[in-house]
Amino acid sequence: MEYFTHHETPLEELSSEEIDKWGLTQNSRQMQTMVGEAMQTLSRMERDGKVVKTQYGRVVVNENMELKAGAAAAYVRHDGILNLVPGVSFTLYLKEGWFDERVLRFRLGENFQGKIIRRQIWKFDHTAEKLKLTEKDILGAILTPTYVKFGKQRYYSSNSPPGAM
């Protein structure tokens, strides 16, 4: 806390001497270790084909929280992350772009599950019902942009927010 009484913002870069002075050495080392491990895991996941190209950009498939740092690590090199616990829950985060629930419902039909939060998060938590969607279903709903028809209007599914067309 003493650090914050002497500095206006926590975003200032600190020299090694300042890190020592303010007693942040151990925290700094722990953070460096966590970041290093996250980047190694992300590199391995990329080599293992756990990053897929979608209409929203490149999305990391993080099954059973293999990438413990989650979106914070994925966003360094990619556009989104799918955190999936098969049969239980999933959360799909986008760094940029928006989900259009109408298009997702069109693509998945009666199998659609979850809710869209702030247009950039598609989430399903295991509550009263079991997760029926598979990784293939979820990714299939976001893989490529398509033209779909709603009533008399032709609509292009893209990263634009609802109503922007």
C-alpha positions as CSV (number, residue, x, y, z in Angstrom):
1,M,0.0,0.0,0.0
2,E,2.9,2.3,0.7
3,Y,3.8,2.2,-3.0
4,F,0.4,3.8,-4.0
5,T,0.8,6.7,-1.6
6,H,3.9,7.8,-3.5
7,H,2.7,7.1,-7.1
8,E,-0.2,8.5,-9.1
9,T,-0.9,5.4,-11.2
10,P,-0.2,1.7,-10.8
11,L,0.7,1.5,-14.5
12,E,4.1,3.2,-14.1
13,E,6.9,0.9,-15.1
14,L,9.2,0.2,-12.2
15,S,13.0,-0.4,-12.3
16,S,14.5,-3.3,-10.5
17,E,15.6,-1.0,-7.7
18,E,12.1,0.3,-7.2
19,I,10.7,-3.3,-7.2
20,D,13.1,-4.1,-4.4
21,K,12.4,-0.8,-2.6
22,W,8.7,-1.4,-2.5
23,G,8.9,-5.0,-1.5
24,L,7.5,-6.3,-4.8
25,T,10.4,-8.7,-5.7
26,Q,8.6,-11.9,-4.8
27,N,5.4,-10.8,-6.4
28,S,7.3,-9.8,-9.5
29,R,9.0,-13.2,-9.8
30,Q,5.8,-15.0,-9.3
31,M,4.1,-13.0,-12.0
32,Q,7.0,-13.6,-14.4
33,T,6.8,-17.4,-13.7
34,M,3.0,-17.4,-14.3
35,V,3.4,-15.4,-17.6
36,G,6.2,-17.7,-18.8
37,E,4.2,-20.8,-18.0
38,A,1.1,-19.4,-19.7
39,M,3.0,-18.5,-22.9
40,Q,4.7,-22.0,-23.0
41,T,1.2,-23.6,-22.6
42,L,-0.2,-21.4,-25.3
43,S,2.7,-22.3,-27.7
44,R,2.1,-26.0,-27.1
45,M,-1.6,-25.6,-27.6
46,E,-0.9,-23.8,-30.9
47,R,1.4,-26.7,-32.0
48,D,-1.3,-29.2,-31.0
49,G,-3.9,-27.6,-33.2
50,K,-6.0,-26.1,-30.3
51,V,-6.4,-22.8,-32.1
52,V,-9.0,-22.5,-34.8
53,K,-9.7,-19.9,-37.3
54,T,-13.3,-18.5,-37.1
55,Q,-15.3,-15.6,-38.5
56,Y,-14.2,-13.8,-35.3
57,G,-10.5,-14.5,-35.8
58,R,-8.3,-17.1,-34.1
59,V,-9.9,-18.8,-31.1
60,V,-8.0,-20.9,-28.5
61,V,-9.9,-24.1,-27.5
62,N,-9.2,-24.3,-23.8
63,E,-10.7,-27.6,-22.7
64,N,-10.8,-28.3,-18.9
65,M,-8.8,-25.1,-18.3
66,E,-5.5,-26.4,-19.8
67,L,-4.5,-22.7,-20.2
68,K,-4.9,-21.6,-16.6
69,A,-4.5,-17.9,-17.4
70,G,-7.4,-18.1,-19.8
71,A,-8.3,-15.0,-21.8
72,A,-5.5,-12.9,-20.4
73,A,-3.0,-15.2,-22.1
74,A,-5.1,-16.0,-25.2
75,Y,-5.6,-12.3,-26.1
76,V,-1.8,-11.8,-26.3
77,R,-1.8,-13.6,-29.7
78,H,-5.4,-14.5,-30.5
79,D,-8.9,-13.1,-30.9
80,G,-10.9,-15.2,-28.5
81,I,-11.0,-18.3,-26.2
82,L,-13.4,-21.1,-25.7
83,N,-13.2,-22.4,-22.1
84,L,-15.0,-25.7,-22.2
85,V,-15.7,-28.4,-19.7
86,P,-17.4,-31.0,-21.9
87,G,-21.0,-31.9,-20.8
88,V,-20.9,-29.3,-18.1
89,S,-20.3,-25.7,-19.2
90,F,-18.6,-23.4,-21.7
91,T,-17.7,-19.7,-22.1
92,L,-16.6,-18.2,-25.4
93,Y,-15.0,-14.8,-25.1
94,L,-14.2,-12.4,-28.0
95,K,-11.5,-9.7,-27.8
96,E,-13.3,-7.8,-30.5
97,G,-16.5,-8.3,-32.5
98,W,-20.0,-9.2,-31.4
99,F,-22.1,-12.4,-31.3
100,D,-25.4,-12.2,-33.0
101,E,-27.7,-14.5,-31.1
102,R,-30.2,-14.7,-34.0
103,V,-27.5,-16.2,-36.2
104,L,-26.2,-18.6,-33.5
105,R,-29.8,-19.8,-32.9
106,F,-30.3,-20.1,-36.7
107,R,-27.2,-22.3,-37.1
108,L,-27.8,-24.4,-34.0
109,G,-31.6,-24.6,-34.1
110,E,-33.3,-26.1,-31.1
111,N,-29.8,-27.2,-29.8
112,F,-28.8,-23.6,-28.9
113,Q,-27.9,-23.3,-25.3
114,G,-26.6,-20.4,-23.2
115,K,-26.8,-16.7,-23.2
116,I,-25.0,-13.8,-24.8
117,I,-23.5,-11.3,-22.3
118,R,-22.5,-7.8,-23.4
119,R,-22.4,-9.2,-27.0
120,Q,-18.8,-10.5,-26.6
121,I,-19.4,-13.5,-24.3
122,W,-21.4,-16.6,-25.0
123,K,-21.9,-18.6,-21.8
124,F,-23.6,-21.7,-20.6
125,D,-23.4,-22.8,-17.0
126,H,-24.6,-26.1,-15.8
127,T,-27.7,-25.4,-13.8
128,A,-31.0,-27.3,-14.4
129,E,-30.0,-28.7,-17.7
130,K,-27.0,-30.5,-19.0
131,L,-24.7,-29.1,-21.7
132,K,-25.7,-30.9,-24.9
133,L,-23.5,-28.8,-27.2
134,T,-20.1,-30.3,-28.1
135,E,-16.9,-28.5,-29.1
136,K,-17.7,-29.3,-32.7
137,D,-21.2,-27.7,-32.3
138,I,-19.9,-24.5,-30.7
139,L,-17.1,-24.0,-33.2
140,G,-19.4,-24.9,-36.1
141,A,-21.6,-22.0,-35.1
142,I,-18.8,-19.5,-35.4
143,L,-16.5,-20.9,-38.0
144,T,-17.5,-19.1,-41.2
145,P,-19.7,-16.1,-42.0
146,T,-22.9,-16.9,-43.9
147,Y,-25.9,-15.2,-45.4
148,V,-29.1,-16.1,-43.5
149,K,-32.6,-14.9,-44.1
150,F,-34.8,-13.5,-41.3
151,G,-38.3,-12.9,-42.6
152,K,-38.0,-10.9,-45.8
153,Q,-34.6,-9.4,-44.9
154,R,-31.3,-11.0,-46.0
155,Y,-28.8,-10.7,-43.3
156,Y,-25.0,-11.1,-43.4
157,S,-23.6,-12.7,-40.2
158,S,-20.4,-10.8,-39.4
159,N,-18.6,-9.2,-36.5
160,S,-20.9,-6.1,-36.7
161,P,-23.2,-5.5,-33.7
162,P,-26.9,-6.3,-34.1
163,G,-28.7,-3.5,-35.9
164,A,-25.6,-2.1,-37.6
165,M,-26.5,-3.6,-41.0
